[in-house]
Amino acid sequence: EEVPLMMALLKGTKKKMNKLKTLDCCNKIAILDVIAIGNISKMINISAEKHNADIIMMGTHGSKGLNDVFAGSNAEHVVRDTEIPVITIQSGKGKAEVKNIVFATDFSEETKYVFPFIKSFAEIFDAKIHIVKIISDSNFKSRNVALIDAEAFLKENKFGIYPVTILHDLRSKSEGISRYAELHKADMIAL
């Protein structure tokens, strides 16, 4: 009795994908649709690697803050298990416009590989990048030392001059990032 139900689900999904591919916004990009059965995050990551994807884009369901977006969601599992950049888009937001990108970083080694991608993404939309480091009690470092680290990082990697904000948040890094993003009317948060 599960086979007819599964076949109906697959047929309905294929119909939705075909409809999506006919939208005006999709007419200039190549779309390869893949339907897989299994663990959502695992299947997304397997497919992205198999097809050599440059980016994974996925929706979230009505989340408000950063904690809500990544608290046990499929998006969290995809982000955690892949090395491919992931963009999550909050459902119900209408047309996506990217004017302000908050890049939350700790200036670790992998940041030098991530930042060029964010920079090129910002250039596409002519968006402003806000670099922020959140200091929590668990990783306390003085603001001055953190600013020196940030300036050295940008100079060492020849990324140019960007404003850097160092904030201390007693609650958590994710709450600090979320509050900073709200305050600066961020359209996107890059981690």
N, C-alpha and C positions, 0 to 999 in steps of 0.2 A: 504493500500500500504506500510505501514511501517513494517508490520509483515514479509513479505518475505525478506526485506532488513536486518532486525534484525536477522532473522534466518541465513542468509548468513554470517553476521558478526560473529555470535556465532560459526558457523561451521568453518569458517576460523581461528578464534582464537583458537578453540580446536585443529585444525590441527597443528598450530604453536606450541602450548604447547606440543603436543605429539612428535613433531620433537625435541624440546628442551630437553625433557626427555631422548632421545636416544643418546645425545652427551656424549663423553667419560668423560667429566668433571662432569657429573651428575650420573655416574654409581655407586658411593659409597654413595650416599645420598638418603634418602627417599623424594620423591617429591609428594606433594598433590596439584593438580591444582584446582583452584576455579575460576569460571567465574561468575561475578556479574554485575548487571546493576544498575547504580546509580552514586552518587557523588564519584569520584575516591578516594579521601583521606578517606572519611567516610567508603567506602566499604573495602578498604585495612585494615583500623584499626579494623573494625568489624571482618573481617576474621582472622586477626592476633590474636585477643583476643579469638575468638571462637576456634581456633586451637592451642591455647597456644604457640604461636610462641616465640622463643628466640630472634629473630632478624628479621628486615624487611630490605630487600635489594631492591633498585630500581635505575633505570637509570635516568640520566639527559640528556638534549639535548644540547650539544655543549657549555655549560657554561664555562666561563673563570675564573672568580673570585668568591669568596664566595658570594658577593652580587648577582651575576648572578644566582648562584645555587638556592638561596632561595628567589629571588624576585618574589613573586606571583606564584611560581611553585607548582605543585602537591606535590613535595618533601617537600616544606615548610609546607604545610598543614598537611601532614602525621606526620612530626617531631613535629609540634606544638600540634597535637591532640592525641599523643600516649605517653605511658610511656615505650614502648619497644624500645630498641636501633635500630637506623636506619642507614644503610650504603647506601649512594648514590654513584653511579659510573657514571662518565662522559662518555658519548657515544663516540665511535671512538678512544678510548685509547688503544685498543688491549689488550694483556694479562696483567692482573693486577699483579703488583709486589709491595709489601709493605715492604719498607726498613726504611722509616722515617715517623713517625706519629707525627703530631703537635696536642697536647692536649691543647686547649684554655680553660681556666678556670678562675673563680673568687674565687675559694677555698670556695665556699658556702657549706652548709650542704649536699646537694644532691651529691656533687662531691665525697664524700667518698663512695657512692654506684656505681658511674659511673667508677671511676678509676680502680677498680679491673677488670672490664670487658675489659677496654682498655689494661690493663697490660697483661691479658691472651691472648688477640687478638694479641698483639705485640710478645708474646712468640711463638705463632704458626708460625709466619713469621720471627722470629729472627730479629725483627725491633727495631729501636731506638725510644724512646719516647722523644719528645721535649715539655716540659711544658712551656706555655707562658701565661702571664696575660697582657692584653692590658688595659692601663689606658687612658681614654678619659677625656675631660674636664668635662663631666657630672658626672664622678665618681672619681674625682681626689683624689689620695692618693700618698704620696711620694714613690719613688722606694724602699727606705730602709724599710719602714713600710710594703710594699707589699711583699718584700723578707722575712721579719721576719714572716709574715702570712703564706707564702708558706712553709717555713722550719718547722714551728710549725704544719701545716696541715699534711705534709708528716711524721713527727716524731710521732705525735699523733695517726695517723692511721696505723703506722708501714708499710708504703708503700715502704720503702727503700730510697735510695739516687738517685735522678734524677736531672739533670740540670734544673734550672728554669730561665726563662728570663722575665723581666718586661720591657714593652715598653710603651711609651707615644705616642699616635697617635691623632693628632688634629682633623682629619676628622671623623673617626668612629672606633668602635671596629672591625667591620667586615672587613674594609679595612686594618686595622693593622694586623689582623689574616691572611688575604689573602697575604699581602706583606711578612710577616714572613714565611709563608708556601712556597712561591716562592723562597725566599732567601735560605731556608734550603732544597730545592728540596723535599718537602713533597709529599708522595704518598697518604697520607690520613690526613684529618683534623677531629679531634674528638672534639665535643662540649658538 
